[in-house]
Amino acid sequence: MTDTAPLAPAGAVTGLTSQQQTEFEAAVFRRLVHHLRERTDVQNIDLMNMAGFCRNCLSNWYLDAANAAGAPLTKDQSREVVYGHALRGLEKPPPGRSFGRTKSRIRRQQACPWLIRSRLDLTSGQLFGR
């Protein structure tokens, strides 16, 4: 998804100014990111299967917006914005879960944009994030 237009034209439904709408949309993004940071029990693969996006997608969209504005942001920095900490490279599977099970779930479900974009090798068992 590359659409960066406001959710609705300013004032069309709510009577808000363009600036207010942008501020509220930014507040919603911050709240979503905070919620995902707190819900570490919700795995990226679960987000991908249920919602079609994950934390990595959010960080990629953040990076895309920064790059479009000419901001010098790296992929690692955008991940840190979403995760709230620097990632330690490839993460180990959480206790009680395995990448083997995850790979088979990905094959059965529609992949999220992050998986498509990263061209994840499903045979390697390498997944980023939590």
FIBATOR-440844 format. One line per field, with one value per residue: residue number from 1; residue in three letters; x, y, z of N, C-alpha, C in turn. Coordinates in Angstrom, 1 decimal. Each point is the difference from the previous one (the first is absolute). Example, Ala and Ser with C-alpha at 12.3 -4.5 7.8 and 13.67 -1.06 7.14 Angstrom:
2
k <- 1,2
r <- ALA,SER
n_c1 <- 13.2,-0.4
n_c2 <- -5.7,1.1
n_c3 <- 7.8,-0.7
ca_c1 <- -0.9,0.9
ca_c2 <- 1.2,1.1
ca_c3 <- 0.0,0.0
c_c1 <- 0.9,-0.8
c_c2 <- 1.2,1.1
c_c3 <- 0.0,0.8
//
This chain:
130
k <- 1,2,3,4,5,6,7,8,9,10,11,12,13,14,15,16,17,18,19,20,21,22,23,24,25,26,27,28,29,30,31,32,33,34,35,36,37,38,39,40,41,42,43,44,45,46,47,48,49,50,51,52,53,54,55,56,57,58,59,60,61,62,63,64,65,66,67,68,69,70,71,72,73,74,75,76,77,78,79,80,81,82,83,84,85,86,87,88,89,90,91,92,93,94,95,96,97,98,99,100,101,102,103,104,105,106,107,108,109,110,111,112,113,114,115,116,117,118,119,120,121,122,123,124,125,126,127,128,129,130
r <- MET,THR,ASP,THR,ALA,PRO,LEU,ALA,PRO,ALA,GLY,ALA,VAL,THR,GLY,LEU,THR,SER,GLN,GLN,GLN,THR,GLU,PHE,GLU,ALA,ALA,VAL,PHE,ARG,ARG,LEU,VAL,HIS,HIS,LEU,ARG,GLU,ARG,THR,ASP,VAL,GLN,ASN,ILE,ASP,LEU,MET,ASN,MET,ALA,GLY,PHE,CYS,ARG,ASN,CYS,LEU,SER,ASN,TRP,TYR,LEU,ASP,ALA,ALA,ASN,ALA,ALA,GLY,ALA,PRO,LEU,THR,LYS,ASP,GLN,SER,ARG,GLU,VAL,VAL,TYR,GLY,HIS,ALA,LEU,ARG,GLY,LEU,GLU,LYS,PRO,PRO,PRO,GLY,ARG,SER,PHE,GLY,ARG,THR,LYS,SER,ARG,ILE,ARG,ARG,GLN,GLN,ALA,CYS,PRO,TRP,LEU,ILE,ARG,SER,ARG,LEU,ASP,LEU,THR,SER,GLY,GLN,LEU,PHE,GLY,ARG
n_c1 <- 0.8,-0.2,-1.3,0.4,-1.1,-0.6,-0.5,-0.3,-0.6,0.9,-0.7,0.3,0.4,1.1,0.3,0.9,0.9,0.7,0.5,-1.2,-0.4,1.1,-0.3,-1.3,0.3,0.9,-1.0,-0.8,0.9,0.2,-1.3,-0.2,1.1,-0.4,-1.2,0.6,0.6,-1.1,-0.6,1.1,-1.2,-0.3,0.1,1.1,0.3,-0.4,0.8,1.0,-0.2,-0.1,1.1,0.9,0.4,1.2,0.7,0.5,-1.3,-0.4,1.0,-0.4,-1.3,0.5,0.8,-1.0,-0.8,1.0,0.1,-1.3,0.2,0.9,-0.6,1.2,-1.0,0.5,0.1,1.2,0.2,-0.6,0.8,1.0,-0.5,-0.2,1.1,0.5,0.7,1.3,-0.2,0.0,-0.2,0.3,-1.3,0.2,-0.5,-1.2,0.0,0.1,0.8,-0.2,1.1,0.2,-0.6,0.9,1.0,-0.5,-0.1,1.2,0.4,-0.7,0.7,-0.7,1.1,0.6,-0.2,0.3,-0.7,-1.0,0.0,0.1,-0.9,-0.7,1.1,-1.2,1.0,0.4,-1.2,0.4,-0.4,-0.3,0.3,-1.1
n_c2 <- -1.2,0.9,-0.1,1.2,-0.1,1.1,-0.5,1.3,0.6,0.9,-0.2,-1.0,-0.7,0.4,0.8,-0.9,0.8,0.2,1.1,0.2,-0.2,0.7,0.9,-0.1,0.0,1.0,0.5,-0.3,0.4,1.0,0.1,-0.2,0.8,0.9,-0.2,0.1,1.0,0.4,-0.3,-0.3,-0.3,1.0,-1.1,0.3,-1.3,0.1,1.1,-0.6,-1.1,0.8,0.8,-0.9,0.4,0.5,-0.1,-1.0,-0.3,0.1,-0.7,-0.9,0.1,0.0,-0.9,-0.5,0.3,-0.5,-1.0,0.0,0.3,-0.9,-0.7,0.1,-0.9,-0.9,-1.1,-0.1,1.2,-0.3,-1.0,0.7,0.8,-1.0,-0.7,1.2,-0.8,0.0,-0.5,-1.2,0.5,-1.3,0.1,-0.5,-1.2,0.5,-0.1,-1.2,0.8,-0.3,0.3,-1.3,0.1,1.1,-0.7,-1.1,0.8,0.5,-1.2,-0.3,1.0,1.0,0.2,0.6,1.3,-0.1,-1.1,0.6,1.1,-0.7,-0.6,-0.2,-0.6,-0.6,-0.4,1.2,0.3,0.9,0.4,1.2,0.7,0.3
n_c3 <- 0.0,-1.0,0.2,-0.1,-0.7,0.5,1.1,0.2,-1.0,0.3,1.2,-0.8,1.1,0.5,-1.0,0.0,0.5,-1.1,0.7,0.4,-1.2,-0.5,1.0,-0.3,-1.3,0.3,0.8,-1.0,-0.8,0.8,0.1,-1.3,-0.2,0.9,-0.5,-1.2,0.6,0.5,-1.2,0.7,0.7,-0.7,-0.7,-0.7,0.1,1.2,0.1,-0.6,0.7,1.0,-0.1,-0.5,1.2,0.3,1.0,-0.7,-0.3,1.3,0.4,-0.9,0.5,1.3,-0.3,-0.6,1.1,0.8,-0.8,-0.1,1.2,-0.4,1.0,0.5,-0.2,0.8,-0.6,0.5,-0.4,-1.1,0.0,0.4,-0.9,-0.8,0.1,0.0,-0.7,0.1,-1.2,0.5,-1.2,-0.4,0.2,1.2,-0.4,0.3,1.3,-0.3,-0.7,-1.3,-0.6,0.2,1.2,0.2,-0.5,0.7,1.0,-0.3,-0.3,1.1,0.5,-0.3,-0.6,1.1,-0.2,1.3,0.1,-0.7,0.7,1.1,-0.8,1.1,0.3,-0.3,-0.8,0.2,0.3,-0.8,1.2,-0.3,1.1,0.6
ca_c1 <- -0.8,0.9,-0.9,0.3,-1.0,-0.8,-1.1,-1.2,0.4,-0.2,-1.2,-1.1,-0.9,0.2,0.2,1.3,1.0,1.0,1.0,-0.6,-0.1,1.3,0.4,-0.8,0.5,1.3,-0.3,-0.5,1.2,0.8,-0.7,0.2,1.4,0.1,-0.8,0.8,1.1,-0.5,-0.5,1.0,-0.5,-0.5,1.2,-0.2,-0.7,-1.4,-0.5,-0.1,-1.1,-1.3,-0.3,0.7,1.2,0.7,0.9,1.0,-0.7,-0.1,1.3,0.3,-0.8,0.6,1.2,-0.4,-0.4,1.2,0.8,-0.8,0.2,1.4,0.6,1.0,-0.3,0.4,-1.0,0.2,-0.6,-1.4,-0.4,0.2,-1.1,-1.2,0.3,0.4,1.3,0.8,-0.1,1.3,0.2,-1.1,-0.5,-0.3,-1.4,-0.4,-0.2,-1.2,-0.3,1.1,-0.1,-0.6,-1.5,-0.3,0.2,-1.2,-1.2,0.1,-0.4,-1.4,-0.7,0.5,1.2,-0.1,0.9,1.4,0.6,0.2,1.0,1.4,0.3,0.4,0.2,-0.7,0.7,1.1,-0.5,0.5,-1.0,0.4,-1.0,-0.5
ca_c2 <- 1.2,1.2,1.2,0.9,1.0,-0.1,-1.0,0.6,1.4,0.8,0.7,-0.6,-0.7,0.4,1.4,0.2,0.6,-0.9,-0.1,-0.8,-1.4,-0.5,-0.2,-1.1,-1.2,-0.3,-0.5,-1.4,-0.8,-0.1,-0.9,-1.4,-0.4,-0.2,-1.2,-1.2,-0.2,-0.6,-1.3,-0.8,-1.3,-0.1,-0.2,0.6,-1.0,0.1,1.2,-0.2,-0.9,0.6,1.4,0.3,0.8,-0.3,1.1,0.3,0.8,1.4,0.7,0.3,1.1,1.1,0.2,0.5,1.4,0.8,0.1,0.9,1.3,0.3,-0.2,-1.0,-1.0,-1.4,-1.1,-0.3,1.1,-0.1,-1.2,0.5,0.9,-0.9,-1.0,0.7,-0.3,-0.5,-1.5,-0.7,-0.9,-1.0,-0.4,-1.4,-0.2,0.1,-1.3,-0.8,0.2,-0.4,0.5,-1.0,0.2,1.3,-0.1,-0.7,1.0,1.0,-0.6,-0.1,1.3,1.1,0.6,1.5,0.8,-0.1,-1.2,0.1,1.0,-0.5,-1.3,-0.9,-1.4,-0.8,-1.2,0.3,0.2,1.3,1.1,1.1,0.5,-0.9
ca_c3 <- 0.0,0.0,0.1,1.2,0.1,1.2,0.0,-0.6,-0.3,1.1,0.1,-0.8,0.8,1.4,0.2,0.5,-1.0,-0.5,1.1,1.1,-0.5,0.0,1.4,0.5,-0.7,0.6,1.3,-0.2,-0.4,1.2,0.9,-0.5,0.2,1.4,0.3,-0.5,0.8,1.3,-0.3,-0.5,-0.2,-1.3,-0.8,-1.3,-0.9,0.4,-0.7,-1.4,-0.3,0.3,-0.5,-1.2,0.2,1.2,0.5,-1.1,-1.0,0.5,-0.1,-1.5,-0.5,0.6,-0.8,-1.3,0.2,0.3,-1.2,-0.8,0.5,-0.1,1.3,0.0,0.9,-0.5,0.3,1.5,0.8,-0.1,0.8,1.4,0.2,0.2,1.1,1.2,0.3,-1.2,-0.2,0.1,-1.1,-0.1,1.3,0.2,0.2,1.4,0.6,-0.4,-1.4,-0.8,-1.4,-0.8,0.1,-0.5,-1.5,-0.6,0.2,-1.0,-1.2,0.0,0.0,-0.9,0.6,0.2,-0.9,0.4,-0.5,-1.5,-0.3,0.4,-0.7,1.0,-0.4,0.9,0.4,0.9,1.3,0.6,0.1,0.8,0.9,1.2
c_c1 <- 0.9,-0.8,0.3,-1.0,-0.7,-1.1,-1.2,0.5,-0.3,-1.4,-1.2,-1.0,0.0,0.0,1.4,0.9,1.0,1.0,-0.6,-0.1,1.3,0.5,-0.7,0.5,1.3,-0.2,-0.5,1.2,0.8,-0.7,0.1,1.3,0.1,-0.7,0.7,1.3,-0.4,-0.4,1.0,-0.4,-0.6,1.2,-0.3,-0.7,-1.5,-0.7,-0.1,-1.2,-1.4,-0.3,0.7,1.2,0.6,0.8,1.0,-0.6,-0.1,1.4,0.5,-0.8,0.5,1.3,-0.4,-0.4,1.2,0.8,-0.7,0.2,1.5,0.7,1.0,-0.2,0.4,-1.1,0.1,-0.7,-1.5,-0.6,0.0,-1.2,-1.3,0.2,0.3,1.4,0.7,-0.2,1.4,0.2,-1.2,-0.4,-0.3,-1.5,-0.4,-0.1,-1.3,-0.4,1.3,-0.2,-0.6,-1.5,-0.4,0.0,-1.2,-1.2,0.1,-0.4,-1.5,-0.8,0.5,1.1,-0.3,0.9,1.5,0.6,0.2,1.2,1.4,0.4,0.6,0.2,-0.6,0.7,1.1,-0.5,0.4,-1.2,0.5,-1.1,-0.4,-1.0
c_c2 <- 1.2,1.2,0.8,1.1,-0.1,-1.1,0.6,1.5,0.9,0.7,-0.7,-0.7,0.6,1.5,0.3,0.7,-1.1,-0.3,-0.9,-1.5,-0.7,-0.4,-1.2,-1.4,-0.4,-0.5,-1.5,-0.9,-0.2,-1.0,-1.4,-0.6,-0.4,-1.3,-1.3,-0.2,-0.7,-1.5,-0.9,-1.5,-0.2,0.0,0.7,-0.9,0.1,1.3,-0.2,-0.8,0.6,1.4,0.3,0.9,-0.4,1.2,0.4,0.8,1.5,0.7,0.3,1.2,1.3,0.4,0.6,1.5,0.9,0.2,0.9,1.4,0.4,-0.1,-1.1,-1.1,-1.3,-1.0,-0.4,1.1,0.0,-1.2,0.4,0.9,-0.9,-0.9,0.7,-0.4,-0.6,-1.5,-0.6,-1.0,-0.9,-0.4,-1.5,-0.2,0.1,-1.4,-0.7,0.2,-0.4,0.7,-1.0,0.2,1.3,-0.1,-0.6,0.9,1.0,-0.6,-0.1,1.3,1.0,0.7,1.5,0.7,-0.1,-1.3,0.0,0.9,-0.5,-1.2,-1.0,-1.4,-0.9,-1.3,0.3,0.1,1.3,1.0,1.1,0.3,-1.1,-0.9
c_c3 <- 0.0,0.1,1.3,0.1,1.3,-0.1,-0.7,-0.3,1.3,0.0,-0.7,0.9,1.4,0.3,0.5,-1.1,-0.4,1.1,1.1,-0.4,0.0,1.4,0.6,-0.6,0.6,1.4,0.0,-0.3,1.3,1.0,-0.5,0.2,1.5,0.4,-0.5,0.8,1.3,-0.2,-0.6,-0.2,-1.4,-1.0,-1.4,-1.0,0.3,-0.6,-1.5,-0.4,0.2,-0.6,-1.3,0.1,1.3,0.5,-1.0,-1.1,0.4,-0.1,-1.4,-0.5,0.6,-0.8,-1.4,0.1,0.2,-1.3,-1.0,0.4,0.0,1.3,0.0,1.1,-0.5,0.4,1.5,0.9,-0.1,0.8,1.5,0.4,0.4,1.2,1.3,0.5,-1.3,0.0,0.0,-1.2,-0.1,1.4,0.1,0.1,1.5,0.6,-0.4,-1.5,-0.8,-1.4,-0.9,-0.1,-0.7,-1.6,-0.6,0.1,-1.1,-1.4,-0.2,-0.1,-1.0,0.7,0.1,-1.0,0.4,-0.5,-1.5,-0.3,0.4,-0.7,1.0,-0.6,1.0,0.4,1.0,1.4,0.6,-0.1,0.9,1.0,1.0,-0.5
//
